[in-house]
Amino acid sequence: RPRVLSGIQPTAGSFHLGNYLGAVRQWVALQESHDAFYMVVDLHAITVPQDPADLRANTRLAAAQLLAAGLDPDRCTLFVQSHVPEHAQLAWVMNCLTGFGEASRMTQFKDKAAKQGADRASVGLFTYPILQVADILLYQANEVPVGEDQRQHVELTRDLAERFNGRFGATFTVPKPYILKETAKIYDLQDPAIKMSKSASTPKGLINLLDEPKATAKKVKSAVTDTDTVIRYDAEHKPGVSNLLTIYSTLTGRTIAELEQEYEGKMYGALKTDLADVMVDFVTPFRERTQQYLDDSETLDSILAKGAEKARAVAAETLSQAYERVGFLPAK
Ligand code: TYM
């Protein structure tokens, strides 16, 4: 079976709809066909200041949401990044292969650093993409299921894998991004020109999966559309309506063409009301399942412990090969 690996940050508490449609939904599907490794990236989370108690709680919460979304510990390896020390160890080696200018060109770093100010942005934030490179290479992943905003980091991973292999001999699998065109970028409901995100979206434009379903329905009903009246997919001219159609289609499994036909001659209000219902039907059981996993923290922790053990077996093997190739003297 080909292997996939991906990760999600625990930083924000609730996952948002973009996380789910852009990434987690694919993770659930891929566990059936692939040897799948999924992790909560707590090392990445501390690249910006974190409250320790919140970080711990949000790490459990992220794992609970992944299980609620449909990850099955019998079908995939689910773990917490800091439980596998090899991530930080390989990241150091990769840091030393990355050019300063190359790292400086990472757009997500530039955006985040600009927001924080040069003196407040940490060196960890700068090397964040290189830790992500180590995450992926440790598992010899063939594919990396992510949203569009992570494409550049996967490209960097490919470059560094090839560089390492070229310099020290074939060691790492060169991975490909796995990005579904339809859901690669879910947009803010109030400003369909920007992607839905915790940091950029206003609360009204952001769908948090763990929010009150009623509040979520309200946000859907007040989504920004356009002054036209036709319900038709046209990402360029009708980004708001197109975003709603994408969400509707993905959550129901119905094609965009079918939806366009069903809503022919109807008003935007009808589309939004129906999508609000679809969304409520999705988030209500999701919240309940998340709560159940949280309530049984013993089971949750034992799933994560088993996951870490499985992950470590793979990661340790890759790391020891990489260490040897680099020329580190084996410890006797
Ligand atoms: P993170 O935690 O920001 O996001 C998790 C996943 O959600 C996707 N995503 C979106 N997809 C579509 N539309 C949106 N509006 C949207 N917003 C977020 C992201 O693309 C991502 O796939 N650096 C990563 C975490 C990471 C990782 C890894 C991923 C660390 N190591 C190794 C893959 C492989 C991140 O911050 O994702």
Boltz pocket constraint, residues with backbone or C-beta under 6 A from the ligand:
constraints:
  - pocket:
      binder: B
      contacts: [[A, 5], [A, 6], [A, 7], [A, 8], [A, 9], [A, 10], [A, 18], [A, 19], [A, 20], [A, 21], [A, 22], [A, 23], [A, 24], [A, 41], [A, 44], [A, 131], [A, 132], [A, 135], [A, 136], [A, 144], [A, 145], [A, 146], [A, 147], [A, 148], [A, 149], [A, 150], [A, 183], [A, 184], [A, 185], [A, 186], [A, 187], [A, 195], [A, 196], [A, 197]]
      max_distance: 6.0
